[in-house]
Amino acid sequence: MNSFQIACFVEAARCGSFSDAASKLFVSQPTLSRNVSSLEKELGLPLFDRNTFQGIELTEQGGIMLEAFTSAQKIISEAAMHAKSVTHEEKVAVNLGLLHGQMLDDALYDFIGSFKLQNPNAEMGIRHANFDELMAWLQSGEIDATVMPEWQLDGLRNLTLTHICDLPTVLVVPKRALPHPERRTYSLREFEDNVFICVDANKDPHSTELLVELLGELGISPHLRTVPNIEAQIHTVEMGEGVMLINPYNSICYSPSVICVEVAELRAQPFALAWRKHSQSAAVKLLRTFVSQSPDMGKKKSPSPVPLTGTRPMC
């Protein structure tokens, strides 16, 4: 078991709901549910009764474990506060940039947790923006690093890239535009008459080019519509005006107006951590040291989450 599994269990017990607990922990509901199930399997105990009309309830065994985990968390928290009180090292703010709508997947969550464990005086902050804004913030020092698909960073020689994880790709389709909604896997050929919503190439290099290349391999000449940024892309698809490709850890995948489907031709996207190559900031130095001391960095892949239906499951 690990601290994240325990945190998922404790928060779910406090909230009485997997979806509410996931929101408070800033992770997807399937991620939280999967970690609670893993904890139950490792302990060999049923921690929740999931067959109630009210949502979820602690079992008797779950109540015992909640008390034990809560006491352990309190002891660890007090010890950490005491440890911090005896150190004279200054706090280092580490600002991480993510694209609009991007949530923390398992691998990125583990990366942040391991980094903070190794650097207890580092305070991690997250800011969301469009691609061009994130690049401008990197150059100005407003953020220290960013995480995004590696292909979006191709050709930017002033950045150092470290592979973090591979995330699957899904097709986001307005509910009313989905043929055969009972199916789980589709082919891109079934959507060749749809309008594909893309971000302006000046704002998001390579994305339209890669989409056209992928569809061209299938003999499809796509109908494209470009929008200024990823926020506009998300809103346009939510309004039913087209489809888009994204990873299933983006917030649009939980919009009630869309359905996210698996498409046979889509490949996983490699995601990378990037920072300015010659940056001398204290935050980047910590990141550089952490990456160099992590031999498994870049090898972990995030598992494909439970197939999404466009709405957040209740438990």
C-alpha positions in Angstrom: 0.0 0.0 0.0 1.1 3.6 -0.5 0.2 7.0 0.9 -2.0 7.9 -2.1 -4.1 4.8 -1.7 -4.6 5.7 2.0 -5.4 9.3 1.1 -8.1 8.1 -1.4 -9.6 5.8 1.2 -9.7 8.4 4.0 -11.1 11.2 1.8 -13.8 8.8 0.3 -14.8 7.9 3.9 -15.0 11.5 4.9 -17.1 12.5 1.8 -19.2 9.4 1.6 -18.7 9.6 -2.2 -15.9 8.5 -4.6 -16.7 11.4 -7.0 -16.7 14.1 -4.3 -13.4 12.7 -2.9 -11.8 12.6 -6.3 -12.7 16.3 -6.8 -11.1 17.3 -3.5 -7.9 15.3 -4.4 -7.9 16.8 -8.0 -7.8 13.3 -9.6 -10.3 11.5 -11.8 -13.0 9.3 -10.2 -11.8 6.1 -11.9 -8.3 6.8 -10.5 -9.6 7.2 -6.9 -11.8 4.1 -7.2 -9.0 2.0 -8.6 -6.7 3.0 -5.7 -9.3 2.2 -3.1 -9.9 -1.2 -4.7 -6.2 -1.9 -4.7 -6.0 -1.1 -1.0 -8.9 -3.4 -0.3 -7.2 -6.2 -2.2 -3.9 -5.7 -0.5 -5.5 -5.6 3.0 -7.9 -8.5 2.1 -10.8 -6.5 3.6 -13.9 -4.9 2.2 -13.6 -1.2 3.3 -16.8 0.1 1.7 -20.3 -1.1 1.1 -21.0 0.1 -2.5 -24.6 -1.3 -2.8 -26.4 1.4 -0.9 -28.9 4.0 -2.3 -27.0 6.8 -0.5 -23.7 6.1 -2.3 -21.0 4.3 -0.3 -20.8 3.4 3.4 -17.9 2.2 5.5 -18.0 -1.5 6.5 -17.2 -2.4 10.1 -13.7 -3.4 8.9 -13.5 0.0 7.0 -14.3 1.9 10.2 -11.5 0.1 12.1 -9.0 0.9 9.3 -10.2 4.5 9.0 -9.4 5.1 12.7 -6.0 3.4 12.3 -5.1 5.4 9.1 -6.3 8.7 10.5 -4.2 8.2 13.7 -1.2 7.3 11.5 -1.7 10.4 9.3 -1.9 12.6 12.4 1.4 11.1 13.8 3.2 11.6 10.5 1.8 15.1 10.1 3.0 16.1 13.6 6.4 14.5 12.9 6.7 16.4 9.6 5.9 19.7 11.3 8.5 19.0 14.0 11.1 18.1 11.3 10.3 21.4 9.5 10.7 23.4 12.7 14.3 22.2 13.1 15.5 22.8 9.6 17.0 26.2 8.5 16.6 25.6 4.8 14.5 28.2 2.9 11.3 27.2 1.1 11.6 26.9 -2.6 8.5 27.5 -4.8 8.3 25.2 -7.8 5.6 26.4 -10.3 4.4 23.8 -12.8 2.4 24.7 -15.9 -0.3 22.4 -17.4 -2.4 22.9 -20.5 -6.0 24.1 -19.9 -8.2 21.3 -18.7 -5.4 18.9 -17.9 -5.8 16.9 -14.7 -3.2 15.0 -12.7 -2.9 11.4 -14.0 -1.4 8.6 -11.8 2.1 9.0 -13.1 2.2 12.8 -12.7 0.7 12.5 -9.2 3.4 10.0 -8.2 6.1 12.2 -9.7 4.9 15.2 -7.7 4.6 13.1 -4.5 8.1 11.6 -4.9 9.6 15.0 -5.7 8.0 16.6 -2.6 9.1 13.6 -0.4 12.7 14.1 -1.6 12.5 17.9 -1.3 10.4 18.7 1.8 11.2 22.4 1.6 9.8 22.6 -2.0 6.3 24.0 -2.4 4.7 22.9 -5.6 2.1 25.1 -7.4 0.2 24.4 -10.6 -0.9 26.9 -13.2 -3.1 26.3 -16.3 -2.8 28.1 -19.6 -2.6 27.7 -23.4 0.5 26.5 -25.1 1.8 29.9 -26.1 1.2 31.3 -22.6 3.0 28.4 -21.0 6.0 28.9 -23.3 6.0 32.7 -22.5 5.8 31.9 -18.8 8.7 29.5 -19.1 10.9 32.1 -20.7 10.0 34.8 -18.2 10.4 32.5 -15.2 6.7 32.7 -14.1 6.7 28.9 -14.2 9.7 26.7 -13.7 8.6 23.7 -15.8 5.7 22.4 -17.8 4.2 19.0 -18.6 2.6 18.4 -22.0 2.7 16.0 -25.0 6.3 15.7 -26.3 5.3 16.4 -29.9 4.1 19.9 -28.9 7.7 20.6 -27.8 9.4 19.3 -30.9 12.0 21.7 -32.3 12.3 23.9 -29.1 16.0 23.6 -28.6 16.2 25.8 -25.5 14.2 23.3 -23.4 15.3 20.1 -21.6 12.8 17.3 -21.9 12.3 14.3 -19.6 9.7 11.7 -20.4 7.1 11.3 -17.7 4.5 8.9 -19.0 2.4 7.7 -21.9 -1.3 8.6 -21.9 -3.9 7.1 -24.2 -5.8 9.2 -26.7 -9.6 9.3 -27.1 -12.0 10.9 -29.5 -14.4 13.4 -27.9 -17.7 13.4 -29.7 -20.9 15.4 -28.9 -23.5 12.9 -27.6 -26.0 13.5 -30.4 -23.3 12.9 -33.1 -22.2 9.5 -31.9 -23.2 6.6 -34.2 -24.0 3.3 -32.4 -23.5 4.6 -28.8 -23.7 1.1 -27.4 -20.3 0.3 -28.9 -16.9 0.9 -27.2 -14.4 0.9 -30.0 -14.6 2.8 -33.3 -12.6 3.5 -36.4 -11.7 7.1 -37.4 -13.2 6.3 -40.8 -16.6 6.4 -39.1 -16.1 10.1 -38.3 -14.7 11.3 -41.6 -17.8 13.4 -42.2 -17.4 15.2 -38.8 -15.7 18.5 -38.4 -12.4 18.1 -36.4 -11.8 21.1 -34.1 -8.1 22.1 -34.0 -6.1 24.8 -32.2 -4.6 27.4 -34.5 -1.1 26.3 -35.6 0.4 29.6 -34.4 -0.8 28.8 -30.9 -0.2 25.0 -30.9 2.5 23.8 -33.3 2.2 20.5 -35.0 -1.3 19.4 -33.7 -3.2 20.0 -37.0 -0.3 18.7 -39.0 -0.2 15.4 -37.0 -4.0 15.0 -37.3 -4.0 15.5 -41.0 -1.1 13.0 -41.3 -2.9 10.4 -39.3 -6.2 10.8 -41.2 -4.3 10.9 -44.5 -2.8 7.4 -43.7 -6.4 6.2 -43.6 -7.3 7.9 -46.9 -9.4 10.6 -45.1 -9.4 14.3 -46.1 -10.6 15.8 -42.8 -13.0 18.8 -42.5 -11.0 21.1 -40.2 -12.0 24.1 -38.2 -9.4 26.0 -36.3 -10.0 27.9 -33.0 -7.7 30.3 -31.1 -6.8 28.0 -28.1 -7.6 24.8 -26.3 -10.3 26.5 -24.2 -12.1 27.5 -27.4 -11.6 23.9 -28.7 -13.2 22.4 -25.6 -16.1 24.8 -25.6 -16.7 24.3 -29.4 -16.9 20.5 -29.0 -19.2 20.8 -25.9 -21.6 22.9 -28.0 -21.8 20.1 -30.5 -20.0 21.8 -33.4 -17.3 19.1 -34.0 -15.0 16.4 -32.5 -11.5 16.5 -31.1 -8.7 14.3 -29.9 -7.4 14.5 -26.4 -6.1 12.3 -23.5 -8.7 11.0 -21.1 -7.3 13.1 -18.2 -8.6 16.3 -19.7 -11.7 17.9 -18.0 -13.8 17.7 -21.1 -13.9 14.0 -20.8 -16.3 14.5 -17.8 -18.6 16.9 -19.5 -22.2 15.7 -19.6 -22.6 16.9 -23.3 -19.9 14.6 -24.8 -18.9 11.0 -25.0 -15.2 9.9 -25.1 -14.6 6.8 -27.2 -11.7 4.6 -27.9 -10.5 4.6 -31.5 -8.5 1.7 -32.9 -6.1 3.9 -34.9 -5.1 6.2 -32.1 -1.8 5.8 -30.3 -0.8 6.8 -26.8 0.9 10.2 -26.4 4.3 10.5 -24.6 4.2 13.3 -22.1 7.3 15.2 -21.0 8.5 17.4 -18.2 10.3 20.4 -19.7 12.3 23.4 -18.4 14.6 26.0 -19.7 17.9 24.4 -20.6 20.2 27.0 -19.0 17.9 28.1 -16.1 19.8 28.7 -12.9 16.7 29.0 -10.7 16.6 27.1 -7.4 13.4 25.3 -8.5 14.9 24.0 -11.7 18.1 22.9 -9.9 15.9 20.8 -7.6 14.0 19.3 -10.6 17.2 18.6 -12.5 18.8 16.9 -9.4 15.6 14.9 -8.8 15.4 13.6 -12.4 19.1 12.7 -12.4 18.7 10.7 -9.2 15.6 8.8 -10.5 16.8 5.9 -12.6 13.2 4.8 -13.5 12.2 8.3 -14.7 10.4 8.1 -18.0 9.8 4.3 -17.8 6.4 4.4 -16.0 3.3 4.4 -18.2 -0.1 5.4 -16.9 -2.7 2.7 -17.3 -5.7 3.4 -19.5 -8.6 4.5 -17.3 -12.0 3.0 -17.2 -13.8 3.8 -20.5 -15.4 7.1 -20.2 -19.0 7.9 -21.0 -19.0 11.7 -20.7 -20.4 11.7 -17.2 -18.6 11.1 -13.9 -19.7 7.7 -12.4 -21.2 7.9 -9.0 -18.8 5.4 -7.3 
